[in-house]
Amino acid sequence: MTFSEQLMLVKRLHYLITVRGTGTPQKLAIKLGISRASVFKYLDELRNLGAEISYCRNRKSYYYKNEFILSF
């Protein structure tokens, strides 16, 4: 995967988290075209950038607990 493809993937992940439309980790992996393990790696990378990410079992979606702006 090229750098620009990874960048687009992170932007899409950020969008899905922002609108609380990720689904379960397995569904998110399918939406992003990556493995479930990679989903967790990308979530950890966003956390390393200061994002507080949680998972809502009722909505079955990840969400930001803080106001997080992704900028490159």
HTML snippet that shows the backbone in 3Dmol.js (N, CA, C, O; Angstrom):
<script src="https://3Dmol.org/build/3Dmol-min.js"></script>
<div id="view" style="width:600px;height:400px;position:relative"></div>
<script>
const pdb = `
ATOM      1  N   MET A   1       0.847  -1.170   0.000  1.00  0.00           N
ATOM      2  CA  MET A   1       0.000   0.000   0.000  1.00  0.00           C
ATOM      3  C   MET A   1       0.899   1.242   0.000  1.00  0.00           C
ATOM      4  O   MET A   1       1.824   1.360   0.804  1.00  0.00           O
ATOM      5  N   THR A   2       0.606   2.156  -0.914  1.00  0.00           N
ATOM      6  CA  THR A   2       1.415   3.363  -1.013  1.00  0.00           C
ATOM      7  C   THR A   2       1.074   4.331   0.122  1.00  0.00           C
ATOM      8  O   THR A   2       0.067   4.175   0.813  1.00  0.00           O
ATOM      9  N   PHE A   3       1.928   5.321   0.294  1.00  0.00           N
ATOM     10  CA  PHE A   3       1.706   6.327   1.325  1.00  0.00           C
ATOM     11  C   PHE A   3       0.396   7.070   1.092  1.00  0.00           C
ATOM     12  O   PHE A   3      -0.356   7.309   2.037  1.00  0.00           O
ATOM     13  N   SER A   4       0.121   7.434  -0.145  1.00  0.00           N
ATOM     14  CA  SER A   4      -1.118   8.169  -0.425  1.00  0.00           C
ATOM     15  C   SER A   4      -2.349   7.296  -0.158  1.00  0.00           C
ATOM     16  O   SER A   4      -3.383   7.808   0.269  1.00  0.00           O
ATOM     17  N   GLU A   5      -2.252   5.998  -0.402  1.00  0.00           N
ATOM     18  CA  GLU A   5      -3.355   5.090  -0.096  1.00  0.00           C
ATOM     19  C   GLU A   5      -3.561   4.984   1.412  1.00  0.00           C
ATOM     20  O   GLU A   5      -4.697   4.953   1.886  1.00  0.00           O
ATOM     21  N   GLN A   6      -2.465   4.930   2.164  1.00  0.00           N
ATOM     22  CA  GLN A   6      -2.560   4.892   3.619  1.00  0.00           C
ATOM     23  C   GLN A   6      -3.171   6.182   4.155  1.00  0.00           C
ATOM     24  O   GLN A   6      -3.974   6.157   5.087  1.00  0.00           O
ATOM     25  N   LEU A   7      -2.791   7.291   3.569  1.00  0.00           N
ATOM     26  CA  LEU A   7      -3.334   8.587   3.969  1.00  0.00           C
ATOM     27  C   LEU A   7      -4.838   8.643   3.741  1.00  0.00           C
ATOM     28  O   LEU A   7      -5.580   9.115   4.602  1.00  0.00           O
ATOM     29  N   MET A   8      -5.284   8.168   2.599  1.00  0.00           N
ATOM     30  CA  MET A   8      -6.717   8.147   2.291  1.00  0.00           C
ATOM     31  C   MET A   8      -7.457   7.204   3.247  1.00  0.00           C
ATOM     32  O   MET A   8      -8.583   7.491   3.653  1.00  0.00           O
ATOM     33  N   LEU A   9      -6.834   6.097   3.600  1.00  0.00           N
ATOM     34  CA  LEU A   9      -7.435   5.149   4.520  1.00  0.00           C
ATOM     35  C   LEU A   9      -7.629   5.790   5.896  1.00  0.00           C
ATOM     36  O   LEU A   9      -8.682   5.634   6.514  1.00  0.00           O
ATOM     37  N   VAL A  10      -6.619   6.507   6.369  1.00  0.00           N
ATOM     38  CA  VAL A  10      -6.712   7.173   7.666  1.00  0.00           C
ATOM     39  C   VAL A  10      -7.792   8.254   7.633  1.00  0.00           C
ATOM     40  O   VAL A  10      -8.539   8.415   8.598  1.00  0.00           O
ATOM     41  N   LYS A  11      -7.875   8.989   6.534  1.00  0.00           N
ATOM     42  CA  LYS A  11      -8.920  10.014   6.400  1.00  0.00           C
ATOM     43  C   LYS A  11     -10.307   9.375   6.423  1.00  0.00           C
ATOM     44  O   LYS A  11     -11.225   9.908   7.048  1.00  0.00           O
ATOM     45  N   ARG A  12     -10.462   8.254   5.757  1.00  0.00           N
ATOM     46  CA  ARG A  12     -11.762   7.564   5.740  1.00  0.00           C
ATOM     47  C   ARG A  12     -12.103   7.025   7.123  1.00  0.00           C
ATOM     48  O   ARG A  12     -13.247   7.123   7.565  1.00  0.00           O
ATOM     49  N   LEU A  13     -11.112   6.456   7.808  1.00  0.00           N
ATOM     50  CA  LEU A  13     -11.304   5.968   9.166  1.00  0.00           C
ATOM     51  C   LEU A  13     -11.738   7.120  10.074  1.00  0.00           C
ATOM     52  O   LEU A  13     -12.675   6.977  10.860  1.00  0.00           O
ATOM     53  N   HIS A  14     -11.066   8.242   9.965  1.00  0.00           N
ATOM     54  CA  HIS A  14     -11.404   9.425  10.762  1.00  0.00           C
ATOM     55  C   HIS A  14     -12.849   9.853  10.502  1.00  0.00           C
ATOM     56  O   HIS A  14     -13.596  10.147  11.435  1.00  0.00           O
ATOM     57  N   TYR A  15     -13.229   9.883   9.239  1.00  0.00           N
ATOM     58  CA  TYR A  15     -14.602  10.267   8.889  1.00  0.00           C
ATOM     59  C   TYR A  15     -15.609   9.297   9.514  1.00  0.00           C
ATOM     60  O   TYR A  15     -16.591   9.725  10.121  1.00  0.00           O
ATOM     61  N   LEU A  16     -15.366   8.007   9.367  1.00  0.00           N
ATOM     62  CA  LEU A  16     -16.294   7.006   9.899  1.00  0.00           C
ATOM     63  C   LEU A  16     -16.414   7.097  11.418  1.00  0.00           C
ATOM     64  O   LEU A  16     -17.499   6.921  11.971  1.00  0.00           O
ATOM     65  N   ILE A  17     -15.306   7.372  12.088  1.00  0.00           N
ATOM     66  CA  ILE A  17     -15.365   7.545  13.541  1.00  0.00           C
ATOM     67  C   ILE A  17     -16.148   8.813  13.880  1.00  0.00           C
ATOM     68  O   ILE A  17     -16.964   8.812  14.802  1.00  0.00           O
ATOM     69  N   THR A  18     -15.905   9.872  13.150  1.00  0.00           N
ATOM     70  CA  THR A  18     -16.580  11.154  13.402  1.00  0.00           C
ATOM     71  C   THR A  18     -18.095  11.026  13.287  1.00  0.00           C
ATOM     72  O   THR A  18     -18.828  11.587  14.102  1.00  0.00           O
ATOM     73  N   VAL A  19     -18.569  10.292  12.282  1.00  0.00           N
ATOM     74  CA  VAL A  19     -20.022  10.146  12.083  1.00  0.00           C
ATOM     75  C   VAL A  19     -20.569   8.906  12.792  1.00  0.00           C
ATOM     76  O   VAL A  19     -21.737   8.556  12.624  1.00  0.00           O
ATOM     77  N   ARG A  20     -19.733   8.253  13.575  1.00  0.00           N
ATOM     78  CA  ARG A  20     -20.106   7.044  14.311  1.00  0.00           C
ATOM     79  C   ARG A  20     -20.700   5.986  13.385  1.00  0.00           C
ATOM     80  O   ARG A  20     -21.743   5.394  13.662  1.00  0.00           O
ATOM     81  N   GLY A  21     -20.006   5.775  12.291  1.00  0.00           N
ATOM     82  CA  GLY A  21     -20.470   4.814  11.299  1.00  0.00           C
ATOM     83  C   GLY A  21     -19.477   3.717  11.003  1.00  0.00           C
ATOM     84  O   GLY A  21     -19.433   3.194   9.889  1.00  0.00           O
ATOM     85  N   THR A  22     -18.670   3.362  12.002  1.00  0.00           N
ATOM     86  CA  THR A  22     -17.641   2.352  11.749  1.00  0.00           C
ATOM     87  C   THR A  22     -18.195   0.936  11.703  1.00  0.00           C
ATOM     88  O   THR A  22     -17.734   0.112  10.913  1.00  0.00           O
ATOM     89  N   GLY A  23     -19.177   0.652  12.543  1.00  0.00           N
ATOM     90  CA  GLY A  23     -19.622  -0.729  12.702  1.00  0.00           C
ATOM     91  C   GLY A  23     -18.654  -1.472  13.599  1.00  0.00           C
ATOM     92  O   GLY A  23     -17.784  -0.868  14.227  1.00  0.00           O
ATOM     93  N   THR A  24     -18.806  -2.760  13.654  1.00  0.00           N
ATOM     94  CA  THR A  24     -17.920  -3.599  14.471  1.00  0.00           C
ATOM     95  C   THR A  24     -16.517  -3.584  13.863  1.00  0.00           C
ATOM     96  O   THR A  24     -16.344  -3.183  12.712  1.00  0.00           O
ATOM     97  N   PRO A  25     -15.513  -4.019  14.633  1.00  0.00           N
ATOM     98  CA  PRO A  25     -14.164  -4.078  14.066  1.00  0.00           C
ATOM     99  C   PRO A  25     -14.104  -4.890  12.763  1.00  0.00           C
ATOM    100  O   PRO A  25     -13.407  -4.504  11.825  1.00  0.00           O
ATOM    101  N   GLN A  26     -14.830  -6.005  12.707  1.00  0.00           N
ATOM    102  CA  GLN A  26     -14.840  -6.826  11.491  1.00  0.00           C
ATOM    103  C   GLN A  26     -15.470  -6.073  10.323  1.00  0.00           C
ATOM    104  O   GLN A  26     -14.941  -6.101   9.212  1.00  0.00           O
ATOM    105  N   LYS A  27     -16.592  -5.403  10.563  1.00  0.00           N
ATOM    106  CA  LYS A  27     -17.244  -4.640   9.499  1.00  0.00           C
ATOM    107  C   LYS A  27     -16.392  -3.457   9.066  1.00  0.00           C
ATOM    108  O   LYS A  27     -16.346  -3.112   7.886  1.00  0.00           O
ATOM    109  N   LEU A  28     -15.713  -2.836  10.033  1.00  0.00           N
ATOM    110  CA  LEU A  28     -14.820  -1.723   9.704  1.00  0.00           C
ATOM    111  C   LEU A  28     -13.670  -2.204   8.823  1.00  0.00           C
ATOM    112  O   LEU A  28     -13.283  -1.522   7.874  1.00  0.00           O
ATOM    113  N   ALA A  29     -13.135  -3.361   9.133  1.00  0.00           N
ATOM    114  CA  ALA A  29     -12.058  -3.930   8.319  1.00  0.00           C
ATOM    115  C   ALA A  29     -12.527  -4.130   6.880  1.00  0.00           C
ATOM    116  O   ALA A  29     -11.789  -3.849   5.936  1.00  0.00           O
ATOM    117  N   ILE A  30     -13.742  -4.611   6.720  1.00  0.00           N
ATOM    118  CA  ILE A  30     -14.294  -4.829   5.379  1.00  0.00           C
ATOM    119  C   ILE A  30     -14.489  -3.492   4.667  1.00  0.00           C
ATOM    120  O   ILE A  30     -14.156  -3.361   3.489  1.00  0.00           O
ATOM    121  N   LYS A  31     -15.025  -2.502   5.376  1.00  0.00           N
ATOM    122  CA  LYS A  31     -15.240  -1.175   4.782  1.00  0.00           C
ATOM    123  C   LYS A  31     -13.937  -0.553   4.302  1.00  0.00           C
ATOM    124  O   LYS A  31     -13.900   0.109   3.265  1.00  0.00           O
ATOM    125  N   LEU A  32     -12.864  -0.772   5.066  1.00  0.00           N
ATOM    126  CA  LEU A  32     -11.576  -0.168   4.726  1.00  0.00           C
ATOM    127  C   LEU A  32     -10.718  -1.055   3.828  1.00  0.00           C
ATOM    128  O   LEU A  32      -9.706  -0.602   3.292  1.00  0.00           O
ATOM    129  N   GLY A  33     -11.114  -2.312   3.661  1.00  0.00           N
ATOM    130  CA  GLY A  33     -10.347  -3.226   2.819  1.00  0.00           C
ATOM    131  C   GLY A  33      -9.040  -3.658   3.451  1.00  0.00           C
ATOM    132  O   GLY A  33      -8.048  -3.880   2.756  1.00  0.00           O
ATOM    133  N   ILE A  34      -9.040  -3.778   4.778  1.00  0.00           N
ATOM    134  CA  ILE A  34      -7.840  -4.194   5.504  1.00  0.00           C
ATOM    135  C   ILE A  34      -8.217  -5.305   6.475  1.00  0.00           C
ATOM    136  O   ILE A  34      -9.395  -5.636   6.613  1.00  0.00           O
ATOM    137  N   SER A  35      -7.236  -5.877   7.140  1.00  0.00           N
ATOM    138  CA  SER A  35      -7.498  -6.929   8.119  1.00  0.00           C
ATOM    139  C   SER A  35      -8.002  -6.326   9.423  1.00  0.00           C
ATOM    140  O   SER A  35      -7.826  -5.136   9.687  1.00  0.00           O
ATOM    141  N   ARG A  36      -8.625  -7.162  10.222  1.00  0.00           N
ATOM    142  CA  ARG A  36      -9.105  -6.729  11.534  1.00  0.00           C
ATOM    143  C   ARG A  36      -7.928  -6.266  12.405  1.00  0.00           C
ATOM    144  O   ARG A  36      -8.042  -5.283  13.138  1.00  0.00           O
ATOM    145  N   ALA A  37      -6.814  -6.973  12.320  1.00  0.00           N
ATOM    146  CA  ALA A  37      -5.621  -6.590  13.082  1.00  0.00           C
ATOM    147  C   ALA A  37      -5.130  -5.207  12.670  1.00  0.00           C
ATOM    148  O   ALA A  37      -4.696  -4.422  13.513  1.00  0.00           O
ATOM    149  N   SER A  38      -5.199  -4.908  11.368  1.00  0.00           N
ATOM    150  CA  SER A  38      -4.779  -3.592  10.883  1.00  0.00           C
ATOM    151  C   SER A  38      -5.691  -2.485  11.391  1.00  0.00           C
ATOM    152  O   SER A  38      -5.242  -1.363  11.625  1.00  0.00           O
ATOM    153  N   VAL A  39      -6.973  -2.800  11.560  1.00  0.00           N
ATOM    154  CA  VAL A  39      -7.908  -1.817  12.128  1.00  0.00           C
ATOM    155  C   VAL A  39      -7.386  -1.355  13.478  1.00  0.00           C
ATOM    156  O   VAL A  39      -7.328  -0.156  13.748  1.00  0.00           O
ATOM    157  N   PHE A  40      -7.009  -2.296  14.320  1.00  0.00           N
ATOM    158  CA  PHE A  40      -6.525  -1.946  15.651  1.00  0.00           C
ATOM    159  C   PHE A  40      -5.214  -1.168  15.590  1.00  0.00           C
ATOM    160  O   PHE A  40      -4.977  -0.293  16.422  1.00  0.00           O
ATOM    161  N   LYS A  41      -4.371  -1.474  14.627  1.00  0.00           N
ATOM    162  CA  LYS A  41      -3.117  -0.726  14.471  1.00  0.00           C
ATOM    163  C   LYS A  41      -3.403   0.722  14.080  1.00  0.00           C
ATOM    164  O   LYS A  41      -2.782   1.643  14.611  1.00  0.00           O
ATOM    165  N   TYR A  42      -4.340   0.927  13.152  1.00  0.00           N
ATOM    166  CA  TYR A  42      -4.683   2.292  12.745  1.00  0.00           C
ATOM    167  C   TYR A  42      -5.372   3.052  13.878  1.00  0.00           C
ATOM    168  O   TYR A  42      -5.136   4.249  14.043  1.00  0.00           O
ATOM    169  N   LEU A  43      -6.206   2.390  14.647  1.00  0.00           N
ATOM    170  CA  LEU A  43      -6.827   3.039  15.802  1.00  0.00           C
ATOM    171  C   LEU A  43      -5.763   3.462  16.812  1.00  0.00           C
ATOM    172  O   LEU A  43      -5.842   4.548  17.387  1.00  0.00           O
ATOM    173  N   ASP A  44      -4.776   2.608  17.022  1.00  0.00           N
ATOM    174  CA  ASP A  44      -3.684   2.953  17.933  1.00  0.00           C
ATOM    175  C   ASP A  44      -2.884   4.142  17.414  1.00  0.00           C
ATOM    176  O   ASP A  44      -2.452   4.990  18.196  1.00  0.00           O
ATOM    177  N   GLU A  45      -2.684   4.209  16.105  1.00  0.00           N
ATOM    178  CA  GLU A  45      -1.964   5.350  15.532  1.00  0.00           C
ATOM    179  C   GLU A  45      -2.728   6.650  15.774  1.00  0.00           C
ATOM    180  O   GLU A  45      -2.124   7.670  16.107  1.00  0.00           O
ATOM    181  N   LEU A  46      -4.053   6.620  15.610  1.00  0.00           N
ATOM    182  CA  LEU A  46      -4.848   7.814  15.891  1.00  0.00           C
ATOM    183  C   LEU A  46      -4.763   8.166  17.378  1.00  0.00           C
ATOM    184  O   LEU A  46      -4.695   9.342  17.736  1.00  0.00           O
ATOM    185  N   ARG A  47      -4.767   7.170  18.223  1.00  0.00           N
ATOM    186  CA  ARG A  47      -4.623   7.426  19.665  1.00  0.00           C
ATOM    187  C   ARG A  47      -3.274   8.062  19.964  1.00  0.00           C
ATOM    188  O   ARG A  47      -3.179   8.945  20.817  1.00  0.00           O
ATOM    189  N   ASN A  48      -2.227   7.618  19.264  1.00  0.00           N
ATOM    190  CA  ASN A  48      -0.894   8.203  19.449  1.00  0.00           C
ATOM    191  C   ASN A  48      -0.861   9.672  19.039  1.00  0.00           C
ATOM    192  O   ASN A  48      -0.016  10.432  19.511  1.00  0.00           O
ATOM    193  N   LEU A  49      -1.777  10.070  18.165  1.00  0.00           N
ATOM    194  CA  LEU A  49      -1.868  11.463  17.736  1.00  0.00           C
ATOM    195  C   LEU A  49      -2.758  12.298  18.665  1.00  0.00           C
ATOM    196  O   LEU A  49      -2.951  13.491  18.432  1.00  0.00           O
ATOM    197  N   GLY A  50      -3.294  11.677  19.707  1.00  0.00           N
ATOM    198  CA  GLY A  50      -4.093  12.406  20.686  1.00  0.00           C
ATOM    199  C   GLY A  50      -5.580  12.129  20.665  1.00  0.00           C
ATOM    200  O   GLY A  50      -6.325  12.742  21.430  1.00  0.00           O
ATOM    201  N   ALA A  51      -6.033  11.228  19.816  1.00  0.00           N
ATOM    202  CA  ALA A  51      -7.456  10.901  19.756  1.00  0.00           C
ATOM    203  C   ALA A  51      -7.829   9.980  20.908  1.00  0.00           C
ATOM    204  O   ALA A  51      -7.137   9.001  21.185  1.00  0.00           O
ATOM    205  N   GLU A  52      -8.925  10.303  21.572  1.00  0.00           N
ATOM    206  CA  GLU A  52      -9.473   9.421  22.598  1.00  0.00           C
ATOM    207  C   GLU A  52     -10.630   8.678  21.936  1.00  0.00           C
ATOM    208  O   GLU A  52     -11.705   9.239  21.724  1.00  0.00           O
ATOM    209  N   ILE A  53     -10.395   7.419  21.616  1.00  0.00           N
ATOM    210  CA  ILE A  53     -11.362   6.620  20.865  1.00  0.00           C
ATOM    211  C   ILE A  53     -11.949   5.551  21.759  1.00  0.00           C
ATOM    212  O   ILE A  53     -11.224   4.830  22.444  1.00  0.00           O
ATOM    213  N   SER A  54     -13.272   5.454  21.749  1.00  0.00           N
ATOM    214  CA  SER A  54     -13.979   4.413  22.501  1.00  0.00           C
ATOM    215  C   SER A  54     -14.914   3.677  21.551  1.00  0.00           C
ATOM    216  O   SER A  54     -15.133   4.092  20.414  1.00  0.00           O
ATOM    217  N   TYR A  55     -15.453   2.580  22.049  1.00  0.00           N
ATOM    218  CA  TYR A  55     -16.386   1.780  21.267  1.00  0.00           C
ATOM    219  C   TYR A  55     -17.712   1.729  22.005  1.00  0.00           C
ATOM    220  O   TYR A  55     -17.747   1.425  23.197  1.00  0.00           O
ATOM    221  N   CYS A  56     -18.803   2.023  21.308  1.00  0.00           N
ATOM    222  CA  CYS A  56     -20.148   1.963  21.874  1.00  0.00           C
ATOM    223  C   CYS A  56     -20.773   0.628  21.463  1.00  0.00           C
ATOM    224  O   CYS A  56     -20.992   0.376  20.278  1.00  0.00           O
ATOM    225  N   ARG A  57     -21.054  -0.210  22.435  1.00  0.00           N
ATOM    226  CA  ARG A  57     -21.628  -1.522  22.138  1.00  0.00           C
ATOM    227  C   ARG A  57     -23.070  -1.414  21.648  1.00  0.00           C
ATOM    228  O   ARG A  57     -23.526  -2.251  20.869  1.00  0.00           O
ATOM    229  N   ASN A  58     -23.787  -0.387  22.100  1.00  0.00           N
ATOM    230  CA  ASN A  58     -25.171  -0.216  21.648  1.00  0.00           C
ATOM    231  C   ASN A  58     -25.230   0.167  20.175  1.00  0.00           C
ATOM    232  O   ASN A  58     -26.006  -0.406  19.410  1.00  0.00           O
ATOM    233  N   ARG A  59     -24.413   1.133  19.781  1.00  0.00           N
ATOM    234  CA  ARG A  59     -24.398   1.594  18.386  1.00  0.00           C
ATOM    235  C   ARG A  59     -23.494   0.747  17.502  1.00  0.00           C
ATOM    236  O   ARG A  59     -23.543   0.831  16.275  1.00  0.00           O
ATOM    237  N   LYS A  60     -22.669  -0.069  18.147  1.00  0.00           N
ATOM    238  CA  LYS A  60     -21.681  -0.883  17.428  1.00  0.00           C
ATOM    239  C   LYS A  60     -20.822  -0.007  16.527  1.00  0.00           C
ATOM    240  O   LYS A  60     -20.721  -0.222  15.319  1.00  0.00           O
ATOM    241  N   SER A  61     -20.208   0.990  17.160  1.00  0.00           N
ATOM    242  CA  SER A  61     -19.369   1.919  16.417  1.00  0.00           C
ATOM    243  C   SER A  61     -18.337   2.562  17.337  1.00  0.00           C
ATOM    244  O   SER A  61     -18.574   2.765  18.528  1.00  0.00           O
ATOM    245  N   TYR A  62     -17.189   2.873  16.748  1.00  0.00           N
ATOM    246  CA  TYR A  62     -16.185   3.659  17.461  1.00  0.00           C
ATOM    247  C   TYR A  62     -16.597   5.122  17.405  1.00  0.00           C
ATOM    248  O   TYR A  62     -17.308   5.545  16.494  1.00  0.00           O
ATOM    249  N   TYR A  63     -16.142   5.888  18.389  1.00  0.00           N
ATOM    250  CA  TYR A  63     -16.412   7.325  18.414  1.00  0.00           C
ATOM    251  C   TYR A  63     -15.279   8.028  19.159  1.00  0.00           C
ATOM    252  O   TYR A  63     -14.543   7.415  19.931  1.00  0.00           O
ATOM    253  N   TYR A  64     -15.161   9.331  18.905  1.00  0.00           N
ATOM    254  CA  TYR A  64     -14.171  10.144  19.612  1.00  0.00           C
ATOM    255  C   TYR A  64     -14.768  10.630  20.920  1.00  0.00           C
ATOM    256  O   TYR A  64     -15.885  11.148  20.945  1.00  0.00           O
ATOM    257  N   LYS A  65     -14.027  10.465  22.002  1.00  0.00           N
ATOM    258  CA  LYS A  65     -14.450  10.983  23.301  1.00  0.00           C
ATOM    259  C   LYS A  65     -14.042  12.445  23.462  1.00  0.00           C
ATOM    260  O   LYS A  65     -14.594  13.162  24.296  1.00  0.00           O
ATOM    261  N   ASN A  66     -13.087  12.874  22.671  1.00  0.00           N
ATOM    262  CA  ASN A  66     -12.636  14.254  22.707  1.00  0.00           C
ATOM    263  C   ASN A  66     -12.811  14.873  21.326  1.00  0.00           C
ATOM    264  O   ASN A  66     -13.074  14.170  20.351  1.00  0.00           O
ATOM    265  N   GLU A  67     -12.664  16.181  21.250  1.00  0.00           N
ATOM    266  CA  GLU A  67     -12.719  16.819  19.945  1.00  0.00           C
ATOM    267  C   GLU A  67     -11.359  16.585  19.293  1.00  0.00           C
ATOM    268  O   GLU A  67     -10.333  17.073  19.768  1.00  0.00           O
ATOM    269  N   PHE A  68     -11.371  15.841  18.217  1.00  0.00           N
ATOM    270  CA  PHE A  68     -10.114  15.484  17.559  1.00  0.00           C
ATOM    271  C   PHE A  68     -10.174  15.941  16.114  1.00  0.00           C
ATOM    272  O   PHE A  68     -11.087  15.591  15.366  1.00  0.00           O
ATOM    273  N   ILE A  69      -9.185  16.728  15.743  1.00  0.00           N
ATOM    274  CA  ILE A  69      -9.092  17.218  14.371  1.00  0.00           C
ATOM    275  C   ILE A  69      -7.864  16.569  13.743  1.00  0.00           C
ATOM    276  O   ILE A  69      -6.748  16.706  14.244  1.00  0.00           O
ATOM    277  N   LEU A  70      -8.082  15.877  12.666  1.00  0.00           N
ATOM    278  CA  LEU A  70      -7.007  15.224  11.937  1.00  0.00           C
ATOM    279  C   LEU A  70      -6.444  16.198  10.925  1.00  0.00           C
ATOM    280  O   LEU A  70      -7.162  16.670  10.043  1.00  0.00           O
ATOM    281  N   SER A  71      -5.173  16.496  11.046  1.00  0.00           N
ATOM    282  CA  SER A  71      -4.545  17.412  10.086  1.00  0.00           C
ATOM    283  C   SER A  71      -3.169  16.877   9.706  1.00  0.00           C
ATOM    284  O   SER A  71      -2.461  16.283  10.520  1.00  0.00           O
ATOM    285  N   PHE A  72      -2.821  17.102   8.467  1.00  0.00           N
ATOM    286  CA  PHE A  72      -1.527  16.632   7.953  1.00  0.00           C
ATOM    287  C   PHE A  72      -0.700  17.803   7.495  1.00  0.00           C
ATOM    288  O   PHE A  72       0.424  17.620   7.029  1.00  0.00           O
TER     289      PHE A  72
END
`;
const viewer = $3Dmol.createViewer("view");
viewer.addModel(pdb, "pdb");
viewer.setStyle({}, {cartoon: {color: "spectrum"}});
viewer.zoomTo();
viewer.render();
</script>
